[in-house]
């Protein structure tokens, strides 16, 4: 159990940051799911619009440190490939 003032403060701060970062990751996942659902439906224009919206969200997740940069790049690359493969 934390018994120094600094350790108690770190526990409070970590709980707050965990909540914020969880919301960030959830938001990013929602944007990715929108692209994937548009791709599954075969709607190329809607998928392209959703992909435009997901790019800055992934970049923001990397900048904030909640996503690894290679994971974001891989996800974006795979979604883009699926979009271009859609006839």
N, CA and C atoms as a LAMMPS dump frame, in Angstrom:
ITEM: TIMESTEP
0
ITEM: NUMBER OF ATOMS
261
ITEM: BOX BOUNDS ff ff ff
-5.0000000000000000e+02 5.0000000000000000e+02
-5.0000000000000000e+02 5.0000000000000000e+02
-5.0000000000000000e+02 5.0000000000000000e+02
ITEM: ATOMS id mol type element x y z
1 1 1 N 0.848 -1.187 0
2 1 2 C 0 0 0
3 1 3 C 0.884 1.237 0
4 2 1 N 0.471 2.251 -0.733
5 2 2 C 1.241 3.487 -0.814
6 2 3 C 1.173 4.223 0.525
7 3 1 N 2.34 4.631 1.002
8 3 2 C 2.325 5.347 2.277
9 3 3 C 3.078 6.674 2.225
10 4 1 N 3.577 7.061 1.056
11 4 2 C 4.175 8.391 0.929
12 4 3 C 3.206 9.272 0.144
13 5 1 N 3.264 10.561 0.374
14 5 2 C 2.36 11.453 -0.368
15 5 3 C 2.558 11.347 -1.884
16 6 1 N 3.808 11.201 -2.326
17 6 2 C 4.074 11.104 -3.759
18 6 3 C 3.478 9.815 -4.349
19 7 1 N 3.584 8.71 -3.611
20 7 2 C 3.024 7.451 -4.099
21 7 3 C 1.499 7.527 -4.175
22 8 1 N 0.877 8.2 -3.21
23 8 2 C -0.567 8.363 -3.232
24 8 3 C -0.993 9.212 -4.428
25 9 1 N -0.211 10.244 -4.694
26 9 2 C -0.499 11.115 -5.834
27 9 3 C -0.363 10.344 -7.143
28 10 1 N 0.664 9.493 -7.242
29 10 2 C 0.868 8.697 -8.449
30 10 3 C -0.309 7.741 -8.674
31 11 1 N -0.849 7.187 -7.61
32 11 2 C -1.999 6.296 -7.738
33 11 3 C -3.197 7.059 -8.29
34 12 1 N -3.437 8.27 -7.769
35 12 2 C -4.544 9.092 -8.266
36 12 3 C -4.337 9.466 -9.727
37 13 1 N -3.117 9.875 -10.052
38 13 2 C -2.805 10.301 -11.422
39 13 3 C -2.923 9.128 -12.392
40 14 1 N -2.412 7.966 -12.001
41 14 2 C -2.466 6.801 -12.877
42 14 3 C -3.904 6.37 -13.151
43 15 1 N -4.749 6.455 -12.149
44 15 2 C -6.16 6.099 -12.341
45 15 3 C -6.818 7.057 -13.333
46 16 1 N -6.509 8.343 -13.204
47 16 2 C -7.069 9.349 -14.112
48 16 3 C -6.58 9.129 -15.537
49 17 1 N -5.288 8.882 -15.69
50 17 2 C -4.711 8.689 -17.024
51 17 3 C -5.223 7.399 -17.665
52 18 1 N -5.417 6.355 -16.866
53 18 2 C -5.927 5.091 -17.392
54 18 3 C -7.318 5.286 -17.985
55 19 1 N -8.136 6.059 -17.296
56 19 2 C -9.487 6.337 -17.788
57 19 3 C -9.443 7.119 -19.1
58 20 1 N -8.598 8.148 -19.162
59 20 2 C -8.484 8.974 -20.362
60 20 3 C -7.952 8.161 -21.535
61 21 1 N -6.899 7.378 -21.276
62 21 2 C -6.303 6.586 -22.352
63 21 3 C -7.247 5.494 -22.837
64 22 1 N -8.021 4.924 -21.936
65 22 2 C -9.008 3.929 -22.333
66 22 3 C -10.056 4.527 -23.254
67 23 1 N -10.482 5.737 -22.948
68 23 2 C -11.459 6.425 -23.8
69 23 3 C -10.86 6.722 -25.167
70 24 1 N -9.583 7.09 -25.191
71 24 2 C -8.907 7.367 -26.464
72 24 3 C -8.851 6.133 -27.351
73 25 1 N -8.441 5.009 -26.76
74 25 2 C -8.325 3.77 -27.53
75 25 3 C -9.705 3.326 -28.017
76 26 1 N -10.716 3.482 -27.182
77 26 2 C -12.075 3.119 -27.558
78 26 3 C -12.553 3.967 -28.738
79 27 1 N -12.252 5.249 -28.717
80 27 2 C -12.623 6.158 -29.809
81 27 3 C -11.964 5.727 -31.112
82 28 1 N -10.691 5.373 -31.036
83 28 2 C -9.963 4.946 -32.228
84 28 3 C -10.567 3.661 -32.778
85 29 1 N -10.875 2.729 -31.901
86 29 2 C -11.479 1.461 -32.335
87 29 3 C -12.815 1.693 -33.023
88 30 1 N -13.592 2.651 -32.517
89 30 2 C -14.883 2.967 -33.124
90 30 3 C -14.69 3.468 -34.546
91 31 1 N -13.71 4.35 -34.753
92 31 2 C -13.442 4.876 -36.089
93 31 3 C -12.999 3.759 -37.028
94 32 1 N -12.162 2.848 -36.539
95 32 2 C -11.684 1.733 -37.355
96 32 3 C -12.854 0.819 -37.721
97 33 1 N -13.747 0.583 -36.762
98 33 2 C -14.903 -0.275 -37.026
99 33 3 C -15.817 0.341 -38.075
100 34 1 N -15.916 1.66 -38.111
101 34 2 C -16.735 2.317 -39.131
102 34 3 C -16.18 2.041 -40.521
103 35 1 N -14.847 2.085 -40.651
104 35 2 C -14.22 1.786 -41.945
105 35 3 C -14.472 0.331 -42.31
106 36 1 N -14.272 -0.567 -41.351
107 36 2 C -14.432 -1.99 -41.626
108 36 3 C -15.875 -2.339 -41.994
109 37 1 N -16.842 -1.706 -41.348
110 37 2 C -18.236 -2.003 -41.676
111 37 3 C -18.595 -1.481 -43.065
112 38 1 N -18.046 -0.319 -43.439
113 38 2 C -18.286 0.216 -44.782
114 38 3 C -17.639 -0.684 -45.834
115 39 1 N -16.457 -1.205 -45.531
116 39 2 C -15.792 -2.124 -46.458
117 39 3 C -16.588 -3.416 -46.594
118 40 1 N -17.103 -3.923 -45.484
119 40 2 C -17.877 -5.156 -45.517
120 40 3 C -19.173 -4.975 -46.311
121 41 1 N -19.735 -3.775 -46.234
122 41 2 C -20.965 -3.486 -46.975
123 41 3 C -20.685 -3.247 -48.453
124 42 1 N -19.419 -3.001 -48.786
125 42 2 C -19.052 -2.77 -50.179
126 42 3 C -19.258 -1.339 -50.63
127 43 1 N -19.449 -0.431 -49.705
128 43 2 C -19.673 0.983 -50.029
129 43 3 C -18.334 1.706 -50.082
130 44 1 N -17.812 1.899 -51.285
131 44 2 C -16.462 2.454 -51.44
132 44 3 C -16.394 3.922 -51.01
133 45 1 N -17.404 4.719 -51.35
134 45 2 C -17.355 6.144 -51.009
135 45 3 C -17.434 6.348 -49.499
136 46 1 N -18.305 5.607 -48.847
137 46 2 C -18.425 5.726 -47.395
138 46 3 C -17.165 5.222 -46.705
139 47 1 N -16.573 4.159 -47.25
140 47 2 C -15.334 3.624 -46.685
141 47 3 C -14.193 4.627 -46.839
142 48 1 N -14.146 5.309 -47.974
143 48 2 C -13.091 6.302 -48.208
144 48 3 C -13.233 7.473 -47.238
145 49 1 N -14.473 7.906 -47.007
146 49 2 C -14.706 9 -46.055
147 49 3 C -14.323 8.573 -44.636
148 50 1 N -14.695 7.36 -44.267
149 50 2 C -14.373 6.856 -42.931
150 50 3 C -12.861 6.696 -42.766
151 51 1 N -12.173 6.307 -43.838
152 51 2 C -10.719 6.167 -43.784
153 51 3 C -10.053 7.53 -43.586
154 52 1 N -10.613 8.558 -44.216
155 52 2 C -10.086 9.919 -44.014
156 52 3 C -10.229 10.359 -42.56
157 53 1 N -11.32 9.919 -41.923
158 53 2 C -11.536 10.289 -40.525
159 53 3 C -10.661 9.487 -39.571
160 54 1 N -10.317 8.251 -39.936
161 54 2 C -9.546 7.405 -39.031
162 54 3 C -8.058 7.756 -39.032
163 55 1 N -7.545 8.311 -40.129
164 55 2 C -6.112 8.626 -40.211
165 55 3 C -5.647 9.575 -39.108
166 56 1 N -6.286 10.715 -38.921
167 56 2 C -5.818 11.596 -37.837
168 56 3 C -6.025 11.005 -36.45
169 57 1 N -7.046 10.172 -36.296
170 57 2 C -7.272 9.543 -34.988
171 57 3 C -6.132 8.591 -34.647
172 58 1 N -5.696 7.802 -35.629
173 58 2 C -4.567 6.907 -35.397
174 58 3 C -3.3 7.7 -35.1
175 59 1 N -3.083 8.763 -35.852
176 59 2 C -1.891 9.6 -35.64
177 59 3 C -1.92 10.237 -34.254
178 60 1 N -3.09 10.662 -33.82
179 60 2 C -3.229 11.261 -32.492
180 60 3 C -2.971 10.224 -31.405
181 61 1 N -3.429 9.005 -31.627
182 61 2 C -3.175 7.935 -30.67
183 61 3 C -1.692 7.653 -30.519
184 62 1 N -0.962 7.702 -31.627
185 62 2 C 0.495 7.508 -31.588
186 62 3 C 1.15 8.669 -30.853
187 63 1 N 0.721 9.881 -31.17
188 63 2 C 1.311 11.067 -30.546
189 63 3 C 1.071 11.096 -29.041
190 64 1 N -0.09 10.617 -28.613
191 64 2 C -0.413 10.608 -27.187
192 64 3 C 0.186 9.414 -26.461
193 65 1 N 0.725 8.453 -27.22
194 65 2 C 1.395 7.322 -26.597
195 65 3 C 0.497 6.16 -26.232
196 66 1 N -0.718 6.115 -26.768
197 66 2 C -1.607 4.993 -26.445
198 66 3 C -1.522 3.883 -27.49
199 67 1 N -0.942 4.191 -28.653
200 67 2 C -0.75 3.204 -29.699
201 67 3 C 0.71 3.194 -30.124
202 68 1 N 1.185 2.028 -30.533
203 68 2 C 2.529 1.942 -31.083
204 68 3 C 2.483 2.42 -32.535
205 69 1 N 3.514 3.118 -32.966
206 69 2 C 3.483 3.701 -34.306
207 69 3 C 3.412 2.65 -35.399
208 70 1 N 4.065 1.51 -35.193
209 70 2 C 4.011 0.46 -36.21
210 70 3 C 2.625 -0.173 -36.282
211 71 1 N 1.947 -0.274 -35.144
212 71 2 C 0.595 -0.831 -35.137
213 71 3 C -0.353 0.09 -35.898
214 72 1 N -0.214 1.379 -35.678
215 72 2 C -1.078 2.342 -36.369
216 72 3 C -0.799 2.317 -37.867
217 73 1 N 0.477 2.268 -38.243
218 73 2 C 0.841 2.233 -39.656
219 73 3 C 0.336 0.958 -40.316
220 74 1 N 0.443 -0.168 -39.615
221 74 2 C -0.013 -1.446 -40.153
222 74 3 C -1.527 -1.44 -40.359
223 75 1 N -2.249 -0.926 -39.363
224 75 2 C -3.707 -0.891 -39.457
225 75 3 C -4.149 0.004 -40.614
226 76 1 N -3.523 1.167 -40.746
227 76 2 C -3.858 2.093 -41.812
228 76 3 C -3.54 1.488 -43.177
229 77 1 N -2.399 0.82 -43.27
230 77 2 C -1.994 0.195 -44.524
231 77 3 C -2.974 -0.9 -44.934
232 78 1 N -3.376 -1.718 -43.982
233 78 2 C -4.293 -2.811 -44.288
234 78 3 C -5.664 -2.306 -44.703
235 79 1 N -6.129 -1.253 -44.022
236 79 2 C -7.429 -0.683 -44.392
237 79 3 C -7.365 -0.053 -45.781
238 80 1 N -6.263 0.625 -46.082
239 80 2 C -6.107 1.251 -47.396
240 80 3 C -6.061 0.201 -48.493
241 81 1 N -5.34 -0.891 -48.235
242 81 2 C -5.272 -1.98 -49.227
243 81 3 C -6.653 -2.581 -49.474
244 82 1 N -7.417 -2.769 -48.408
245 82 2 C -8.763 -3.317 -48.561
246 82 3 C -9.667 -2.362 -49.339
247 83 1 N -9.47 -1.056 -49.138
248 83 2 C -10.273 -0.064 -49.849
249 83 3 C -9.938 -0.075 -51.339
250 84 1 N -8.653 -0.122 -51.664
251 84 2 C -8.268 -0.126 -53.077
252 84 3 C -8.664 -1.43 -53.77
253 85 1 N -8.702 -2.533 -53.014
254 85 2 C -9.098 -3.812 -53.594
255 85 3 C -10.595 -3.862 -53.894
256 86 1 N -11.35 -2.964 -53.238
257 86 2 C -12.789 -2.924 -53.452
258 86 3 C -13.065 -2.377 -54.845
259 87 1 N -13.74 -3.14 -55.667
260 87 2 C -13.942 -2.729 -57.061
261 87 3 C -15.059 -1.786 -57.242
